[in-house]
Amino acid sequence: MADVFDMLSSVKNALNITGTYQDAALQMYIDEVNEYMLAAGVPASMIGTKTTAGTVARGVSDLWSYGTGSGKLSEYFCERVIQLSSGGGLHG
């Protein structure tokens, strides 16, 4: 059986978050980041894939400030979305 990619688990691993207590909030941010990427022109076929996992984790981290951060998207995240929207993240 092929491995099933789980974006929530990937983001949690990248952010060193364990347990399930914050899953609903994290999923909301994942969905928001995915919508941002779609609106920026990232192909729908790339959304939810390993190719975008690092970018999604960065975006979630930017938004997930625990009330202490600015809640602004980082320069890296924005630049990576531009790359992905222009085909810079396509493999194969």
N, C-alpha and C positions, 0 to 999 in steps of 0.2 A: 504494500500500500504506500502510495506517495505521501511525503510529508505535507501536512496542511499548514500553510503559513497563517499565523495569528498575529495581527498587527498590535492588538492590545498587549499580548505577552511580550512582543518585541520592544514596544515602547517602555513597558515596565522594566524589562531587563536593562535597557539603555539608561534609564533614570534611576536604577537601583531601588525600585519600589517592589515590595513584597506584599503578599496577602491580597485580599479581594475588597477590602473596605473602601478603597478609592476608585474601584473599577468604573462605576457609573460616571464620575466626574472626568476621569481620564478618557473614557470613550466619547464623552461630549466634546472634549478638546480635540481628540483624533478626528472626529467628524467635522469639526470646524476647520481644522487644518486641511483636510481633504477637500472641503468645499472651496477654501481659499486657493488651493492648487488648481482645482478644476477651473475656477473663474480666471486664473492667471494663464490658462491655456495648456496645462499639463494634460496629456491624453488620458481619457477615462480608463483606458486599458492599463495604465501604469498605477492608478490609484489602488492602494491596498496591497501592493506588491513589495517584495524584498528590495527592489530598486529604490523605492521611495521611503523605506522604513527609517533610515537615518534622518532624512529630512523631516518626516512626520515627528520623530522623537524630538528633534531640535525645536520644531514649531510648538509642540506640546509643552516642552520645557520653558519656552519663551512665555507662553500664556499661563502656565502653571506656576504662579509666583507665591503661592501660600499667603497671599496678601502682603508680601514684602517687596516685590519687584514692581517694575513699571508696567508689566503686561504687554510691552511692545515686542514686536517680532524683530529678531536680530538681523543684522546685516548679512550674516552667513546664510540664514534661512532664506531671506529674500533673494540673494544671489543664486542659491541652489535651485529655487523654484524657477528662476529665469532660465537656468541651464536645462532643467527638466522640460520646461515648456518649449524650448527650442531644439529638443532632440538630444541634448547633451547627456542625458541619463540612459539613453537607449542602448541595450546590449544585444548582441546576436549577430 
